[in-house]
Amino acid sequence: MTGKVVTGAHGIPVTADIEIQDIHPEDMKLLMLPGGAGHELLDASNEVHALINYAVSNNLYISAICAAPSILGKKQILDGKNAVCFPGYEKYLYGAVISDKKAVTDGKIITAKGAGAAADFGFSMLTVLKNRETADKIKEIMQY
């Protein structure tokens, strides 16, 4: 939100390819919302909400992991959908059917519980962006 380099809660810096103001929504196939403590910054961002609204209006995939599904829940996007989040944030998944899976895809929404579900979350996104065969092949290569 404040530059290309983001340092996570565990002190690991990650360098983004682009900054939020350089995103061209018309080029998006999937909008992914990372979780962790930073989800509050995402939820407070007008730019992020504009991207979410664009994705919903244009029937694009939206994925969210850890606490980030709460952003979608507060926007009533999860109403009637199966969803998961980091334990304790379920109260913000307004209208969602809480699943017991690590990661769940329901329509154009992909949600996952947290870091322990990152592989399942990634495979879910790969399945919708490519196909199940590709996701299964990568799982096999990774011995997952």
Disulfide bonds with the S-S distance in Angstrom:
none
